[in-house]
Amino acid sequence: MTYDTWEELEVGIEGCKKCRLCETRNNIVFGVGNKNADLMFIGEGPGADEDRLRRTFCG
């Protein structure tokens, strides 16, 4: 599936079950910041703080 906007992507992944993270997560951690930035940081599976706050790199 392809998405034309960040908003469509975020809605599209809300119920994702393509990996085992869905077994223990409570939320999708999509990220924050400038969606038009030249650089993007992608981390591994979110930790408990990221899951709880739905915010990346806060744990």
Protein Blocks (a to p, Z undefined) as FASTA:
>chain_A
ZZfbfklmmmmmmmgckbfklmmpmbdcfbgcjfkbfbdcddddddfklmmnopghkZZ
